[in-house]
Structure formats: C-alpha cells, structure tokens
Amino acid sequence: MCRNIRTLSNFAPPASADEVEAAALQYVRKISGTSKPSAANREAFDTAVAAVRAATEELLDALVIKAPPRDREVEAAKARARSAARFGT
C-alpha cells in the first residue's frame, strides 16, 4: 500500500472531499507509475482519479462501523510515536 494513502473511515469529523481526492490521486499515481501523466494520458489519468474518488466516497458512505469515531490528533500522535520508535528520532 502506498504510504501516502491514509485511512479515511471512522473519523470525527468524517473525511473531507479533499482527503478523498488526495487518496484517489495517490492511488492512481501509484498504480500508473507516474505522478504527472503525459498529455496523451491526461484524460485517462483524470478519469481514473474520478472513478476511484467516486468508489471511495461510495464505500465510506456504505460502511457500518460500530466502534466510536477516532480522533485525528490522537491517531497522528500515535503515528509520530511509531515513527520515532522505528527511526530513532
């Protein structure tokens, strides 16, 4: 999994449209192997990003989660602690 794609489900507040768009863009960049498509591939690239974004929004709307929503700041602090333990910073 691409390290730049973050978990988007079960957060308070819910994932924003910008977060969903960023995840879709990162996914398409990863599987296409390019971060900036050529002019010939731009339409296909943009279409793929839109399709992934739509599928992600549909999935997030359909998920039934019984756990209480997670706090973004708490999760970020946990990630920083894991990084510090892993890389010794």
Biopython code that builds the backbone (N, CA, C, O; Angstrom):
import numpy as np
from Bio.PDB.StructureBuilder import StructureBuilder

atoms = [
    (1, "MET", "N", (0.855, -1.185, 0.000)),
    (1, "MET", "CA", (0.000, 0.000, 0.000)),
    (1, "MET", "C", (0.887, 1.230, 0.000)),
    (1, "MET", "O", (1.937, 1.261, 0.642)),
    (2, "CYS", "N", (0.462, 2.204, -0.705)),
    (2, "CYS", "CA", (1.190, 3.464, -0.772)),
    (2, "CYS", "C", (1.171, 4.132, 0.597)),
    (2, "CYS", "O", (0.111, 4.265, 1.208)),
    (3, "ARG", "N", (2.310, 4.543, 1.072)),
    (3, "ARG", "CA", (2.396, 5.140, 2.405)),
    (3, "ARG", "C", (1.643, 6.456, 2.519)),
    (3, "ARG", "O", (1.276, 6.855, 3.624)),
    (4, "ASN", "N", (1.405, 7.133, 1.414)),
    (4, "ASN", "CA", (0.727, 8.429, 1.467)),
    (4, "ASN", "C", (-0.787, 8.307, 1.537)),
    (4, "ASN", "O", (-1.475, 9.298, 1.783)),
    (5, "ILE", "N", (-1.311, 7.121, 1.327)),
    (5, "ILE", "CA", (-2.754, 6.938, 1.424)),
    (5, "ILE", "C", (-3.074, 6.609, 2.872)),
    (5, "ILE", "O", (-2.561, 5.638, 3.428)),
    (6, "ARG", "N", (-3.918, 7.418, 3.470)),
    (6, "ARG", "CA", (-4.273, 7.276, 4.877)),
    (6, "ARG", "C", (-5.655, 6.655, 5.028)),
    (6, "ARG", "O", (-6.492, 6.747, 4.130)),
    (7, "THR", "N", (-5.880, 6.026, 6.168)),
    (7, "THR", "CA", (-7.203, 5.512, 6.488)),
    (7, "THR", "C", (-8.165, 6.680, 6.574)),
    (7, "THR", "O", (-7.871, 7.695, 7.206)),
    (8, "LEU", "N", (-9.314, 6.532, 5.937)),
    (8, "LEU", "CA", (-10.290, 7.615, 5.895)),
    (8, "LEU", "C", (-11.569, 7.294, 6.655)),
    (8, "LEU", "O", (-12.378, 8.191, 6.893)),
    (9, "SER", "N", (-11.771, 6.051, 7.039)),
    (9, "SER", "CA", (-13.039, 5.696, 7.674)),
    (9, "SER", "C", (-12.981, 5.869, 9.184)),
    (9, "SER", "O", (-11.923, 5.777, 9.806)),
    (10, "ASN", "N", (-14.152, 6.122, 9.747)),
    (10, "ASN", "CA", (-14.370, 6.181, 11.185)),
    (10, "ASN", "C", (-13.576, 7.279, 11.886)),
    (10, "ASN", "O", (-12.950, 7.044, 12.919)),
    (11, "PHE", "N", (-13.609, 8.464, 11.319)),
    (11, "PHE", "CA", (-13.002, 9.616, 11.967)),
    (11, "PHE", "C", (-14.070, 10.659, 12.246)),
    (11, "PHE", "O", (-15.068, 10.755, 11.532)),
    (12, "ALA", "N", (-13.849, 11.422, 13.274)),
    (12, "ALA", "CA", (-14.719, 12.564, 13.569)),
    (12, "ALA", "C", (-13.862, 13.809, 13.472)),
    (12, "ALA", "O", (-12.895, 13.928, 14.224)),
    (13, "PRO", "N", (-14.162, 14.727, 12.601)),
    (13, "PRO", "CA", (-15.207, 14.710, 11.581)),
    (13, "PRO", "C", (-14.844, 13.757, 10.448)),
    (13, "PRO", "O", (-13.684, 13.371, 10.302)),
    (14, "PRO", "N", (-15.845, 13.376, 9.643)),
    (14, "PRO", "CA", (-15.594, 12.450, 8.533)),
    (14, "PRO", "C", (-14.574, 13.012, 7.540)),
    (14, "PRO", "O", (-14.291, 14.210, 7.519)),
    (15, "ALA", "N", (-14.040, 12.119, 6.729)),
    (15, "ALA", "CA", (-13.070, 12.521, 5.713)),
    (15, "ALA", "C", (-13.659, 13.587, 4.809)),
    (15, "ALA", "O", (-14.814, 13.500, 4.392)),
    (16, "SER", "N", (-12.857, 14.587, 4.514)),
    (16, "SER", "CA", (-13.312, 15.667, 3.642)),
    (16, "SER", "C", (-13.177, 15.254, 2.180)),
    (16, "SER", "O", (-12.509, 14.271, 1.859)),
    (17, "ALA", "N", (-13.809, 16.003, 1.319)),
    (17, "ALA", "CA", (-13.702, 15.752, -0.120)),
    (17, "ALA", "C", (-12.250, 15.870, -0.576)),
    (17, "ALA", "O", (-11.809, 15.122, -1.449)),
    (18, "ASP", "N", (-11.506, 16.811, 0.013)),
    (18, "ASP", "CA", (-10.092, 16.973, -0.338)),
    (18, "ASP", "C", (-9.271, 15.746, 0.047)),
    (18, "ASP", "O", (-8.377, 15.342, -0.696)),
    (19, "GLU", "N", (-9.570, 15.147, 1.207)),
    (19, "GLU", "CA", (-8.844, 13.951, 1.636)),
    (19, "GLU", "C", (-9.144, 12.771, 0.722)),
    (19, "GLU", "O", (-8.248, 11.996, 0.388)),
    (20, "VAL", "N", (-10.391, 12.635, 0.322)),
    (20, "VAL", "CA", (-10.775, 11.556, -0.581)),
    (20, "VAL", "C", (-10.102, 11.765, -1.941)),
    (20, "VAL", "O", (-9.593, 10.815, -2.535)),
    (21, "GLU", "N", (-10.102, 12.992, -2.425)),
    (21, "GLU", "CA", (-9.451, 13.307, -3.707)),
    (21, "GLU", "C", (-7.951, 13.003, -3.647)),
    (21, "GLU", "O", (-7.397, 12.424, -4.581)),
    (22, "ALA", "N", (-7.299, 13.393, -2.551)),
    (22, "ALA", "CA", (-5.857, 13.144, -2.404)),
    (22, "ALA", "C", (-5.555, 11.651, -2.387)),
    (22, "ALA", "O", (-4.580, 11.208, -2.995)),
    (23, "ALA", "N", (-6.382, 10.873, -1.697)),
    (23, "ALA", "CA", (-6.176, 9.423, -1.657)),
    (23, "ALA", "C", (-6.361, 8.813, -3.044)),
    (23, "ALA", "O", (-5.588, 7.946, -3.452)),
    (24, "ALA", "N", (-7.381, 9.265, -3.766)),
    (24, "ALA", "CA", (-7.621, 8.757, -5.120)),
    (24, "ALA", "C", (-6.456, 9.092, -6.040)),
    (24, "ALA", "O", (-6.008, 8.254, -6.824)),
    (25, "LEU", "N", (-5.974, 10.312, -5.939)),
    (25, "LEU", "CA", (-4.841, 10.735, -6.766)),
    (25, "LEU", "C", (-3.599, 9.909, -6.453)),
    (25, "LEU", "O", (-2.900, 9.473, -7.368)),
    (26, "GLN", "N", (-3.317, 9.689, -5.165)),
    (26, "GLN", "CA", (-2.147, 8.889, -4.790)),
    (26, "GLN", "C", (-2.267, 7.459, -5.296)),
    (26, "GLN", "O", (-1.286, 6.872, -5.752)),
    (27, "TYR", "N", (-3.467, 6.902, -5.215)),
    (27, "TYR", "CA", (-3.676, 5.541, -5.687)),
    (27, "TYR", "C", (-3.414, 5.434, -7.188)),
    (27, "TYR", "O", (-2.708, 4.532, -7.637)),
    (28, "VAL", "N", (-3.981, 6.348, -7.951)),
    (28, "VAL", "CA", (-3.796, 6.308, -9.405)),
    (28, "VAL", "C", (-2.336, 6.565, -9.762)),
    (28, "VAL", "O", (-1.809, 5.932, -10.677)),
    (29, "ARG", "N", (-1.685, 7.469, -9.066)),
    (29, "ARG", "CA", (-0.251, 7.695, -9.305)),
    (29, "ARG", "C", (0.545, 6.425, -9.060)),
    (29, "ARG", "O", (1.442, 6.088, -9.833)),
    (30, "LYS", "N", (0.215, 5.718, -7.979)),
    (30, "LYS", "CA", (0.959, 4.516, -7.624)),
    (30, "LYS", "C", (0.783, 3.421, -8.676)),
    (30, "LYS", "O", (1.762, 2.826, -9.127)),
    (31, "ILE", "N", (-0.464, 3.156, -9.065)),
    (31, "ILE", "CA", (-0.668, 2.041, -9.996)),
    (31, "ILE", "C", (-0.271, 2.387, -11.420)),
    (31, "ILE", "O", (0.042, 1.495, -12.209)),
    (32, "SER", "N", (-0.280, 3.688, -11.764)),
    (32, "SER", "CA", (0.123, 4.066, -13.122)),
    (32, "SER", "C", (1.632, 4.225, -13.232)),
    (32, "SER", "O", (2.189, 4.183, -14.328)),
    (33, "GLY", "N", (2.286, 4.408, -12.100)),
    (33, "GLY", "CA", (3.739, 4.559, -12.112)),
    (33, "GLY", "C", (4.202, 5.950, -12.499)),
    (33, "GLY", "O", (5.373, 6.147, -12.823)),
    (34, "THR", "N", (3.297, 6.914, -12.467)),
    (34, "THR", "CA", (3.680, 8.271, -12.819)),
    (34, "THR", "C", (2.931, 9.266, -11.944)),
    (34, "THR", "O", (1.771, 9.051, -11.594)),
    (35, "SER", "N", (3.597, 10.343, -11.598)),
    (35, "SER", "CA", (2.928, 11.379, -10.813)),
    (35, "SER", "C", (2.402, 12.496, -11.711)),
    (35, "SER", "O", (1.531, 13.269, -11.314)),
    (36, "LYS", "N", (2.939, 12.567, -12.918)),
    (36, "LYS", "CA", (2.480, 13.580, -13.864)),
    (36, "LYS", "C", (2.361, 12.917, -15.232)),
    (36, "LYS", "O", (3.367, 12.716, -15.913)),
    (37, "PRO", "N", (1.135, 12.577, -15.637)),
    (37, "PRO", "CA", (0.965, 11.872, -16.900)),
    (37, "PRO", "C", (1.247, 12.788, -18.096)),
    (37, "PRO", "O", (1.150, 14.012, -18.005)),
    (38, "SER", "N", (1.591, 12.167, -19.193)),
    (38, "SER", "CA", (1.802, 12.916, -20.432)),
    (38, "SER", "C", (0.458, 13.465, -20.915)),
    (38, "SER", "O", (-0.602, 13.046, -20.452)),
    (39, "ALA", "N", (0.525, 14.393, -21.838)),
    (39, "ALA", "CA", (-0.699, 14.972, -22.398)),
    (39, "ALA", "C", (-1.577, 13.888, -23.033)),
    (39, "ALA", "O", (-2.805, 13.964, -22.980)),
    (40, "ALA", "N", (-0.945, 12.892, -23.626)),
    (40, "ALA", "CA", (-1.690, 11.809, -24.265)),
    (40, "ALA", "C", (-2.447, 10.959, -23.245)),
    (40, "ALA", "O", (-3.475, 10.365, -23.571)),
    (41, "ASN", "N", (-1.945, 10.899, -22.023)),
    (41, "ASN", "CA", (-2.562, 10.062, -20.993)),
    (41, "ASN", "C", (-3.364, 10.856, -19.962)),
    (41, "ASN", "O", (-3.957, 10.262, -19.061)),
    (42, "ARG", "N", (-3.394, 12.166, -20.073)),
    (42, "ARG", "CA", (-4.038, 13.015, -19.066)),
    (42, "ARG", "C", (-5.518, 12.674, -18.889)),
    (42, "ARG", "O", (-5.990, 12.571, -17.757)),
    (43, "GLU", "N", (-6.245, 12.498, -19.969)),
    (43, "GLU", "CA", (-7.679, 12.215, -19.861)),
    (43, "GLU", "C", (-7.923, 10.890, -19.147)),
    (43, "GLU", "O", (-8.779, 10.811, -18.266)),
    (44, "ALA", "N", (-7.182, 9.852, -19.515)),
    (44, "ALA", "CA", (-7.329, 8.555, -18.867)),
    (44, "ALA", "C", (-6.977, 8.642, -17.381)),
    (44, "ALA", "O", (-7.652, 8.047, -16.541)),
    (45, "PHE", "N", (-5.928, 9.379, -17.066)),
    (45, "PHE", "CA", (-5.480, 9.573, -15.685)),
    (45, "PHE", "C", (-6.581, 10.270, -14.878)),
    (45, "PHE", "O", (-6.940, 9.810, -13.794)),
    (46, "ASP", "N", (-7.108, 11.365, -15.398)),
    (46, "ASP", "CA", (-8.148, 12.123, -14.696)),
    (46, "ASP", "C", (-9.432, 11.310, -14.534)),
    (46, "ASP", "O", (-10.105, 11.395, -13.506)),
    (47, "THR", "N", (-9.761, 10.532, -15.548)),
    (47, "THR", "CA", (-10.945, 9.668, -15.473)),
    (47, "THR", "C", (-10.771, 8.619, -14.387)),
    (47, "THR", "O", (-11.707, 8.326, -13.643)),
    (48, "ALA", "N", (-9.575, 8.056, -14.298)),
    (48, "ALA", "CA", (-9.291, 7.058, -13.262)),
    (48, "ALA", "C", (-9.382, 7.675, -11.867)),
    (48, "ALA", "O", (-9.945, 7.065, -10.959)),
    (49, "VAL", "N", (-8.838, 8.871, -11.690)),
    (49, "VAL", "CA", (-8.909, 9.548, -10.394)),
    (49, "VAL", "C", (-10.372, 9.777, -10.005)),
    (49, "VAL", "O", (-10.750, 9.542, -8.857)),
    (50, "ALA", "N", (-11.185, 10.229, -10.940)),
    (50, "ALA", "CA", (-12.599, 10.470, -10.662)),
    (50, "ALA", "C", (-13.323, 9.174, -10.290)),
    (50, "ALA", "O", (-14.162, 9.170, -9.389)),
    (51, "ALA", "N", (-13.006, 8.083, -10.975)),
    (51, "ALA", "CA", (-13.646, 6.799, -10.689)),
    (51, "ALA", "C", (-13.250, 6.283, -9.306)),
    (51, "ALA", "O", (-14.091, 5.781, -8.561)),
    (52, "VAL", "N", (-11.978, 6.408, -8.972)),
    (52, "VAL", "CA", (-11.508, 5.961, -7.658)),
    (52, "VAL", "C", (-12.120, 6.837, -6.562)),
    (52, "VAL", "O", (-12.524, 6.332, -5.514)),
    (53, "ARG", "N", (-12.187, 8.136, -6.802)),
    (53, "ARG", "CA", (-12.801, 9.043, -5.825)),
    (53, "ARG", "C", (-14.253, 8.652, -5.574)),
    (53, "ARG", "O", (-14.684, 8.565, -4.424)),
    (54, "ALA", "N", (-15.010, 8.415, -6.648)),
    (54, "ALA", "CA", (-16.421, 8.042, -6.522)),
    (54, "ALA", "C", (-16.573, 6.719, -5.770)),
    (54, "ALA", "O", (-17.436, 6.591, -4.901)),
    (55, "ALA", "N", (-15.739, 5.745, -6.103)),
    (55, "ALA", "CA", (-15.805, 4.450, -5.424)),
    (55, "ALA", "C", (-15.454, 4.594, -3.947)),
    (55, "ALA", "O", (-16.060, 3.938, -3.100)),
    (56, "THR", "N", (-14.491, 5.439, -3.635)),
    (56, "THR", "CA", (-14.094, 5.661, -2.246)),
    (56, "THR", "C", (-15.220, 6.320, -1.462)),
    (56, "THR", "O", (-15.516, 5.908, -0.340)),
    (57, "GLU", "N", (-15.849, 7.335, -2.039)),
    (57, "GLU", "CA", (-16.965, 8.004, -1.369)),
    (57, "GLU", "C", (-18.119, 7.037, -1.144)),
    (57, "GLU", "O", (-18.746, 7.047, -0.085)),
    (58, "GLU", "N", (-18.398, 6.204, -2.140)),
    (58, "GLU", "CA", (-19.469, 5.217, -2.024)),
    (58, "GLU", "C", (-19.159, 4.228, -0.904)),
    (58, "GLU", "O", (-20.032, 3.897, -0.101)),
    (59, "LEU", "N", (-17.929, 3.764, -0.853)),
    (59, "LEU", "CA", (-17.518, 2.824, 0.187)),
    (59, "LEU", "C", (-17.640, 3.453, 1.570)),
    (59, "LEU", "O", (-18.220, 2.857, 2.477)),
    (60, "LEU", "N", (-17.097, 4.651, 1.731)),
    (60, "LEU", "CA", (-17.139, 5.304, 3.040)),
    (60, "LEU", "C", (-18.570, 5.548, 3.505)),
    (60, "LEU", "O", (-18.861, 5.443, 4.696)),
    (61, "ASP", "N", (-19.465, 5.872, 2.571)),
    (61, "ASP", "CA", (-20.869, 6.095, 2.912)),
    (61, "ASP", "C", (-21.578, 4.794, 3.293)),
    (61, "ASP", "O", (-22.510, 4.809, 4.097)),
    (62, "ALA", "N", (-21.142, 3.675, 2.722)),
    (62, "ALA", "CA", (-21.817, 2.398, 2.939)),
    (62, "ALA", "C", (-21.312, 1.634, 4.160)),
    (62, "ALA", "O", (-22.010, 0.751, 4.659)),
    (63, "LEU", "N", (-20.126, 1.951, 4.648)),
    (63, "LEU", "CA", (-19.562, 1.209, 5.778)),
    (63, "LEU", "C", (-20.413, 1.381, 7.032)),
    (63, "LEU", "O", (-20.877, 2.478, 7.342)),
    (64, "VAL", "N", (-20.607, 0.279, 7.741)),
    (64, "VAL", "CA", (-21.288, 0.296, 9.031)),
    (64, "VAL", "C", (-20.231, 0.009, 10.081)),
    (64, "VAL", "O", (-19.670, -1.085, 10.131)),
    (65, "ILE", "N", (-19.967, 0.994, 10.914)),
    (65, "ILE", "CA", (-18.907, 0.865, 11.913)),
    (65, "ILE", "C", (-19.515, 1.066, 13.292)),
    (65, "ILE", "O", (-20.151, 2.085, 13.561)),
    (66, "LYS", "N", (-19.314, 0.091, 14.157)),
    (66, "LYS", "CA", (-19.887, 0.148, 15.492)),
    (66, "LYS", "C", (-18.946, 0.789, 16.506)),
    (66, "LYS", "O", (-19.383, 1.193, 17.583)),
    (67, "ALA", "N", (-17.684, 0.886, 16.181)),
    (67, "ALA", "CA", (-16.711, 1.486, 17.096)),
    (67, "ALA", "C", (-16.908, 2.996, 17.131)),
    (67, "ALA", "O", (-17.377, 3.584, 16.156)),
    (68, "PRO", "N", (-16.558, 3.622, 18.238)),
    (68, "PRO", "CA", (-16.661, 5.080, 18.285)),
    (68, "PRO", "C", (-15.663, 5.711, 17.317)),
    (68, "PRO", "O", (-14.603, 5.143, 17.056)),
    (69, "PRO", "N", (-16.003, 6.889, 16.785)),
    (69, "PRO", "CA", (-15.093, 7.549, 15.840)),
    (69, "PRO", "C", (-13.738, 7.851, 16.492)),
    (69, "PRO", "O", (-13.653, 8.175, 17.676)),
    (70, "ARG", "N", (-12.689, 7.732, 15.681)),
    (70, "ARG", "CA", (-11.338, 8.032, 16.152)),
    (70, "ARG", "C", (-11.075, 9.526, 16.032)),
    (70, "ARG", "O", (-11.675, 10.223, 15.215)),
    (71, "ASP", "N", (-10.166, 9.989, 16.868)),
    (71, "ASP", "CA", (-9.755, 11.386, 16.857)),
    (71, "ASP", "C", (-8.506, 11.520, 15.991)),
    (71, "ASP", "O", (-7.539, 10.783, 16.181)),
    (72, "ARG", "N", (-8.521, 12.442, 15.058)),
    (72, "ARG", "CA", (-7.399, 12.614, 14.124)),
    (72, "ARG", "C", (-6.102, 12.986, 14.845)),
    (72, "ARG", "O", (-5.030, 12.501, 14.484)),
    (73, "GLU", "N", (-6.195, 13.829, 15.840)),
    (73, "GLU", "CA", (-4.987, 14.253, 16.572)),
    (73, "GLU", "C", (-4.373, 13.101, 17.364)),
    (73, "GLU", "O", (-3.151, 12.962, 17.415)),
    (74, "VAL", "N", (-5.210, 12.287, 17.974)),
    (74, "VAL", "CA", (-4.714, 11.121, 18.725)),
    (74, "VAL", "C", (-4.036, 10.147, 17.773)),
    (74, "VAL", "O", (-2.958, 9.633, 18.071)),
    (75, "GLU", "N", (-4.660, 9.891, 16.633)),
    (75, "GLU", "CA", (-4.074, 8.974, 15.649)),
    (75, "GLU", "C", (-2.762, 9.522, 15.095)),
    (75, "GLU", "O", (-1.822, 8.761, 14.870)),
    (76, "ALA", "N", (-2.690, 10.824, 14.873)),
    (76, "ALA", "CA", (-1.450, 11.443, 14.388)),
    (76, "ALA", "C", (-0.347, 11.322, 15.427)),
    (76, "ALA", "O", (0.809, 11.081, 15.077)),
    (77, "ALA", "N", (-0.687, 11.486, 16.693)),
    (77, "ALA", "CA", (0.306, 11.349, 17.765)),
    (77, "ALA", "C", (0.819, 9.913, 17.835)),
    (77, "ALA", "O", (2.012, 9.690, 18.040)),
    (78, "LYS", "N", (-0.077, 8.940, 17.666)),
    (78, "LYS", "CA", (0.346, 7.540, 17.651)),
    (78, "LYS", "C", (1.305, 7.280, 16.484)),
    (78, "LYS", "O", (2.310, 6.588, 16.647)),
    (79, "ALA", "N", (0.996, 7.827, 15.323)),
    (79, "ALA", "CA", (1.846, 7.643, 14.140)),
    (79, "ALA", "C", (3.225, 8.265, 14.364)),
    (79, "ALA", "O", (4.242, 7.684, 13.986)),
    (80, "ARG", "N", (3.254, 9.446, 14.981)),
    (80, "ARG", "CA", (4.548, 10.078, 15.275)),
    (80, "ARG", "C", (5.359, 9.235, 16.253)),
    (80, "ARG", "O", (6.575, 9.112, 16.107)),
    (81, "ALA", "N", (4.696, 8.658, 17.245)),
    (81, "ALA", "CA", (5.384, 7.806, 18.219)),
    (81, "ALA", "C", (5.942, 6.551, 17.544)),
    (81, "ALA", "O", (7.064, 6.134, 17.829)),
    (82, "ARG", "N", (5.149, 5.951, 16.645)),
    (82, "ARG", "CA", (5.642, 4.769, 15.911)),
    (82, "ARG", "C", (6.846, 5.131, 15.052)),
    (82, "ARG", "O", (7.812, 4.372, 14.977)),
    (83, "SER", "N", (6.787, 6.284, 14.409)),
    (83, "SER", "CA", (7.889, 6.733, 13.563)),
    (83, "SER", "C", (9.142, 6.969, 14.397)),
    (83, "SER", "O", (10.240, 6.579, 13.998)),
    (84, "ALA", "N", (8.983, 7.601, 15.544)),
    (84, "ALA", "CA", (10.126, 7.858, 16.419)),
    (84, "ALA", "C", (10.756, 6.565, 16.899)),
    (84, "ALA", "O", (11.979, 6.449, 16.967)),
    (85, "ALA", "N", (9.912, 5.586, 17.235)),
    (85, "ALA", "CA", (10.436, 4.291, 17.682)),
    (85, "ALA", "C", (11.140, 3.556, 16.544)),
    (85, "ALA", "O", (12.155, 2.891, 16.753)),
    (86, "ARG", "N", (10.597, 3.682, 15.359)),
    (86, "ARG", "CA", (11.166, 2.983, 14.199)),
    (86, "ARG", "C", (12.464, 3.598, 13.715)),
    (86, "ARG", "O", (13.425, 2.892, 13.412)),
    (87, "PHE", "N", (12.484, 4.936, 13.645)),
    (87, "PHE", "CA", (13.639, 5.616, 13.070)),
    (87, "PHE", "C", (14.546, 6.271, 14.108)),
    (87, "PHE", "O", (15.584, 6.834, 13.761)),
    (88, "GLY", "N", (14.156, 6.196, 15.378)),
    (88, "GLY", "CA", (15.012, 6.740, 16.437)),
    (88, "GLY", "C", (15.128, 8.241, 16.444)),
    (88, "GLY", "O", (16.178, 8.779, 16.798)),
    (89, "THR", "N", (14.059, 8.938, 16.057)),
    (89, "THR", "CA", (14.109, 10.395, 16.067)),
    (89, "THR", "C", (13.307, 10.960, 17.208)),
    (89, "THR", "O", (13.237, 12.178, 17.370)),
]
sb = StructureBuilder()
sb.init_structure("model")
sb.init_model(0)
sb.init_chain("A")
sb.init_seg("    ")
for serial, (resi, resn, name, xyz) in enumerate(atoms, 1):
    if name == "N":
        sb.init_residue(resn, " ", resi, " ")
    sb.init_atom(name, np.array(xyz, "f"), 0.0, 1.0, " ", f" {name:<3s}", serial, name[0])
structure = sb.get_structure()
